[in-house]
Amino acid sequence: MLIRINWRASLADMVEDDDIHLTISTFGANLETVAKQLIQLTNDNGGRDNVSVLMAHVAETFPANKGVLDRILGWLG
């Protein structure tokens, strides 16, 4: 019997959450720099596979979706 398991290390597996947060907080004004730093951290921590980072800038805030209970309470004022 042959069992094959495919496993890929991800950025979240290779870099601590606190380090990810610190990187985003420090370089957040420049998304390209954030992405490069996160990839570098992954590689520095023994990255075992290709790492991709997708960054997005939220242009404007938007309200969170409301559940049914929130909508009913909103109607009641």
N, C-alpha and C positions, 0 to 999 in steps of 0.2 A: 504494500500500500504506500503510495506516495502522497505526502501532504505538503502543500506549498503554502507558505504564509508570506504575504507581501506586507511589509511594514515600512513606513517612511517616517523619518524624524521630521518634526515640524518646528518652526520657530518657537512655538509655545512649549515644546518639549525640551528645547535646548537653552532657553533664556528664561530666567525667573520673572514672574509677573511684575515684581517691584522694579526690575531693571528695564522692562518694557515701558512701564509707566514713567520712570525717570527719563528715559530717552525721549518719549513723546512730550513730556513736560518741558524738557530742556530745549529741544530742537523743533517744537511744534509749529513754529512760524514758517519752517521750510520743510515741506513734506518730502522732497527728494532727499534731503539730509537725514530725516528720520528713517526713511526706508534703507538708505545706505548704512546707517549706524546699526539698525536692527539686523541686517544681513551680516555685518561685520561681527556683531556680538554672537550670532549663531555660529559663524565660522570659528571664532575664537574659543567657543565652548565645544568644539569638536564636531561641528556640523557634518552630518554623514550623507547628505543628499543636497540636491539643488534646493534653494530657498527662494520663494517668491513673496513679495510684499505688495499688497494693494492698499494704497492710501487714498482717502477721499476727504475733501474739505467741504464741510456743511456750510452752504452760503447763507442760509437763514434758518432760524429756529422754527419748529413746527410743534403743535400740541400733540401730546401722546393720545393714542386711541383710547376712547372711553368705553368701558364695559356697559352692559345693559343696566346694571344698578346705578352707575353714575349718570346715565342718561335719564332714567326715571327720576332720580333725586333732583336733577337739573330742571325737569319739567315742573316739579313741585315747588321749586323756587327756593 
